[in-house]
Amino acid sequence: MLEKDSHKFSYESMGTRWEIAIWDPHLEARLSNKIIEKSKEFDNLYSRFIKDSLVWKIAENPGKHEVPADLVKMLRLYEELYLPSEKKLNPLIGFAISDLGYDAEYSLKKIKPCGLFMIIINP
């Protein structure tokens, strides 16, 4: 029943296809544009596949970096979930799977790991 009343749209972002349903036709255009805009912003900041993203720049230039407050919030959430998930929920997994070949070019060629990568958040 709810399915009939919804207005759907879909788009590509973050390496996948998203489908969103909005049940208020008056909000559909405004919300769909805002959702797509925010997804693109997120992708452009945090994608390990986009060569001018913040994540790519940090990976290519180890050291201290000033980052957006949103990234600090996300990392704190990961920190809270790390032990309860039996150390399975980890934002640094991208580097491990890149080393196994799931990289920006989909090379599928295993490389020697680049070494230790740490994130330290100042309180």
Backbone bond lengths (Angstrom), bond angles and torsions (degrees), N, CA, C in turn:
res aa  C-N    CA-C-N  psi(-1)  N-CA   C-N-CA  omega(-1)  CA-C   N-CA-C  phi
1 M - - - 1.448 - - 1.528 111.12 -
2 L 1.313 117.38 -48.29 1.455 120.37 177.87 1.517 111.53 -62.86
3 E 1.306 116.62 -32.00 1.461 122.31 -179.36 1.526 110.68 -56.09
4 K 1.325 117.60 -42.20 1.458 122.12 -177.89 1.522 112.25 -66.46
5 D 1.306 116.92 -31.13 1.457 121.13 -176.51 1.521 113.44 -86.61
6 S 1.316 117.51 -6.19 1.461 119.05 -175.82 1.523 111.49 -90.11
7 H 1.312 114.34 155.08 1.466 122.91 174.21 1.516 105.29 -113.64
8 K 1.334 116.68 122.82 1.453 120.95 -173.68 1.520 111.47 -109.35
9 F 1.317 114.53 150.20 1.454 120.69 169.07 1.517 107.47 -145.80
10 S 1.308 116.66 157.58 1.461 120.21 178.93 1.516 108.98 -136.92
11 Y 1.332 115.18 158.42 1.461 121.59 -179.47 1.520 108.87 -160.30
12 E 1.316 115.88 164.74 1.468 122.74 177.98 1.523 108.85 -101.16
13 S 1.321 115.90 133.09 1.457 121.09 175.55 1.523 108.63 -167.11
14 M 1.324 116.23 150.12 1.459 122.97 175.31 1.524 112.10 55.34
15 G 1.319 115.83 35.27 1.453 120.41 175.24 1.512 115.78 77.50
16 T 1.330 117.57 14.11 1.455 119.69 -179.84 1.522 110.29 -149.85
17 R 1.297 115.67 172.36 1.463 121.93 177.74 1.525 108.02 -100.93
18 W 1.324 116.66 131.28 1.455 123.04 -179.63 1.520 109.47 -109.46
19 E 1.306 117.12 140.56 1.462 121.66 172.54 1.518 107.60 -126.25
20 I 1.316 115.11 124.86 1.463 121.98 -175.85 1.525 108.51 -118.64
21 A 1.326 116.29 137.62 1.463 121.89 175.35 1.527 108.03 -114.79
22 I 1.328 115.57 131.61 1.470 121.94 178.17 1.521 106.88 -123.00
23 W 1.313 116.50 129.78 1.461 120.76 -174.59 1.526 113.34 -93.77
24 D 1.318 118.50 -3.45 1.467 121.08 177.92 1.521 108.64 -111.53
25 P 1.332 118.07 107.42 1.467 120.52 -175.91 1.526 113.17 -62.28
26 H 1.323 117.30 -24.51 1.462 120.53 -179.70 1.530 111.89 -74.27
27 L 1.307 116.57 -23.22 1.460 121.17 -179.90 1.524 113.07 -96.54
28 E 1.306 117.16 -12.58 1.468 121.42 -170.84 1.530 113.20 -52.87
29 A 1.320 118.51 -55.42 1.469 121.19 -175.34 1.530 110.91 -62.55
30 R 1.310 116.46 -47.22 1.465 120.03 -177.86 1.531 111.52 -65.43
31 L 1.319 116.73 -44.37 1.459 120.34 -179.35 1.526 112.16 -69.04
32 S 1.326 117.37 -42.79 1.458 119.21 -178.26 1.524 110.58 -62.24
33 N 1.327 117.96 -42.58 1.470 120.33 177.85 1.522 111.46 -64.13
34 K 1.318 117.30 -40.91 1.467 121.79 -179.68 1.534 110.61 -66.09
35 I 1.328 116.96 -42.52 1.464 121.39 179.52 1.525 110.71 -62.10
36 I 1.324 116.74 -46.45 1.464 120.89 179.65 1.528 110.56 -64.25
37 E 1.312 117.05 -42.54 1.469 121.60 178.58 1.534 111.38 -60.41
38 K 1.327 116.82 -46.97 1.474 120.99 179.79 1.528 111.41 -65.30
39 S 1.321 117.08 -38.30 1.468 120.58 177.74 1.522 110.89 -62.67
40 K 1.326 116.92 -43.18 1.466 120.76 178.63 1.523 111.02 -64.27
41 E 1.336 116.78 -41.96 1.469 120.62 177.32 1.528 110.06 -59.32
42 F 1.339 116.17 -46.48 1.456 121.01 -179.86 1.525 110.31 -60.90
43 D 1.309 116.45 -48.15 1.463 122.35 179.51 1.525 110.77 -57.98
44 N 1.321 116.75 -46.60 1.468 120.77 -177.43 1.528 112.98 -67.51
45 L 1.315 117.16 -24.56 1.465 120.56 176.75 1.524 112.61 -87.50
46 Y 1.330 116.86 -44.76 1.456 120.42 -165.52 1.526 116.47 -112.45
47 S 1.319 118.29 0.95 1.464 119.38 -179.89 1.526 110.84 -74.55
48 R 1.320 115.88 132.81 1.461 119.51 175.56 1.517 110.95 -81.54
49 F 1.333 117.42 -3.93 1.458 121.93 -179.79 1.529 113.03 -98.07
50 I 1.317 118.14 -16.92 1.467 121.24 -178.55 1.529 108.47 -94.20
51 K 1.330 115.55 118.18 1.458 120.50 -168.95 1.529 115.55 -68.81
52 D 1.318 118.97 -12.38 1.463 118.43 174.38 1.531 111.91 -112.82
53 S 1.351 116.37 17.23 1.469 119.86 176.74 1.534 109.49 -74.76
54 L 1.295 114.99 160.75 1.463 120.60 177.16 1.521 111.39 -59.26
55 V 1.322 117.07 -43.40 1.466 121.36 -179.90 1.524 110.83 -61.02
56 W 1.325 117.02 -43.91 1.473 120.76 179.26 1.536 109.43 -62.23
57 K 1.331 116.95 -45.91 1.471 120.95 -178.33 1.524 111.15 -61.74
58 I 1.316 116.83 -41.71 1.472 120.31 178.93 1.524 110.25 -65.52
59 A 1.330 116.95 -42.10 1.465 120.60 -179.85 1.529 111.20 -64.37
60 E 1.317 117.28 -36.25 1.459 121.90 -178.64 1.530 112.95 -80.22
61 N 1.325 116.87 -20.43 1.471 121.81 -176.23 1.519 110.08 -132.46
62 P 1.332 117.53 76.01 1.465 119.89 -179.61 1.529 111.16 -56.94
63 G 1.295 115.59 148.13 1.456 121.22 179.68 1.513 109.79 143.02
64 K 1.315 115.40 -160.68 1.460 120.69 179.30 1.527 109.34 -85.62
65 H 1.323 114.80 137.37 1.462 120.57 179.57 1.520 109.56 -138.22
66 E 1.304 115.94 141.08 1.453 120.40 171.29 1.525 106.70 -85.24
67 V 1.320 116.67 129.84 1.463 120.75 -175.52 1.527 110.18 -126.43
68 P 1.327 116.75 159.77 1.465 119.94 178.54 1.526 111.89 -63.49
69 A 1.319 115.44 151.45 1.465 121.35 178.75 1.524 111.11 -58.48
70 D 1.335 117.74 -33.66 1.464 120.57 179.13 1.527 111.85 -61.44
71 L 1.323 117.00 -37.04 1.469 120.26 178.77 1.524 110.04 -66.45
72 V 1.312 116.58 -40.93 1.470 119.93 178.00 1.534 109.63 -61.65
73 K 1.328 117.16 -42.17 1.476 120.68 178.38 1.528 110.74 -61.86
74 M 1.342 116.33 -43.89 1.473 119.12 179.37 1.519 111.03 -63.24
75 L 1.331 117.14 -42.44 1.465 120.38 -179.01 1.525 111.69 -66.40
76 R 1.317 116.46 -36.02 1.473 119.29 176.38 1.536 110.79 -65.21
77 L 1.331 116.80 -37.11 1.455 119.89 176.68 1.526 110.25 -65.69
78 Y 1.334 117.43 -44.05 1.466 120.16 175.20 1.524 110.62 -57.49
79 E 1.327 115.71 -42.10 1.463 120.18 -179.63 1.532 110.57 -60.40
80 E 1.334 116.79 -41.52 1.467 120.98 179.23 1.526 112.08 -66.40
81 L 1.332 117.22 -30.72 1.461 121.44 -175.45 1.527 113.62 -94.75
82 Y 1.314 116.93 -10.31 1.463 121.06 -174.32 1.533 112.55 -60.80
83 L 1.317 118.08 -55.94 1.466 120.34 -178.94 1.527 112.50 -70.09
84 P 1.348 119.64 -45.01 1.471 118.20 177.90 1.537 113.24 -60.15
85 S 1.322 117.68 -24.69 1.472 120.17 178.88 1.525 111.58 -88.77
86 E 1.329 116.15 12.76 1.465 122.52 -177.05 1.536 110.57 57.54
87 K 1.333 114.96 40.68 1.474 124.84 176.73 1.531 113.19 64.23
88 K 1.328 116.48 24.50 1.467 120.01 -179.36 1.521 112.66 -93.88
89 L 1.325 117.65 -26.40 1.463 121.66 -179.86 1.523 107.93 -92.81
90 N 1.320 115.50 105.21 1.463 120.39 -172.40 1.530 109.50 -144.82
91 P 1.338 117.66 121.69 1.465 119.55 -178.78 1.524 113.09 -69.73
92 L 1.304 117.83 -12.25 1.465 120.75 -177.77 1.525 112.43 -88.56
93 I 1.306 117.60 3.18 1.461 121.04 -178.50 1.520 111.56 -62.09
94 G 1.320 117.37 -26.43 1.463 120.97 -179.72 1.511 113.09 -56.13
95 F 1.315 116.77 -37.09 1.456 120.05 179.27 1.524 111.30 -69.22
96 A 1.316 116.25 -38.79 1.467 119.58 179.50 1.527 111.11 -65.75
97 I 1.331 116.60 -42.89 1.465 117.30 -178.99 1.523 111.75 -76.15
98 S 1.322 117.73 -25.87 1.482 119.56 172.18 1.514 110.01 -63.95
99 D 1.331 115.96 -42.27 1.466 120.45 178.82 1.530 111.42 -62.21
100 L 1.334 116.47 -24.46 1.468 120.40 178.64 1.532 112.51 -88.80
101 G 1.337 116.90 -2.39 1.455 120.20 175.90 1.514 115.55 112.71
102 Y 1.333 117.53 -6.15 1.462 119.06 175.59 1.518 107.22 -90.30
103 D 1.327 114.09 74.40 1.459 122.00 -176.37 1.527 110.00 -110.43
104 A 1.322 116.12 -173.50 1.468 121.05 -176.80 1.524 112.10 -61.12
105 E 1.318 117.06 -28.87 1.470 121.05 -179.97 1.527 113.04 -95.13
106 Y 1.330 116.83 0.76 1.466 121.91 -175.25 1.526 110.42 51.68
107 S 1.345 115.45 46.82 1.465 120.04 -176.00 1.524 112.93 -66.49
108 L 1.330 116.78 -28.79 1.463 123.12 -177.08 1.527 111.62 56.17
109 K 1.343 115.06 27.86 1.462 121.11 177.20 1.520 108.24 -115.17
110 K 1.313 114.47 124.27 1.461 120.75 179.43 1.517 109.12 -69.96
111 I 1.338 115.95 134.79 1.459 120.01 176.79 1.523 109.04 -120.51
112 K 1.307 115.42 164.99 1.456 119.94 176.39 1.534 107.75 -68.73
113 P 1.321 118.54 130.19 1.470 120.74 179.90 1.530 111.36 -55.75
114 C 1.324 114.84 144.70 1.460 120.49 -175.64 1.519 112.71 -79.80
115 G 1.300 119.17 -12.05 1.454 120.51 178.67 1.514 112.00 119.65
116 L 1.308 115.24 -162.70 1.451 122.24 -174.63 1.515 111.46 -77.64
117 F 1.307 116.17 135.83 1.458 122.43 175.32 1.512 106.53 -127.44
118 M 1.321 116.76 126.06 1.465 120.72 -177.39 1.523 109.78 -128.97
119 I 1.292 114.59 151.83 1.459 120.89 171.10 1.516 106.76 -121.70
120 I 1.298 114.60 124.44 1.466 120.17 177.26 1.508 106.91 -117.81
121 I 1.320 115.63 124.84 1.460 121.16 -179.26 1.518 107.68 -106.86
122 N 1.320 115.65 123.22 1.458 119.62 175.01 1.520 108.66 -75.77
123 P 1.344 117.16 136.01 1.476 119.28 -179.67 1.509 112.21 -64.14
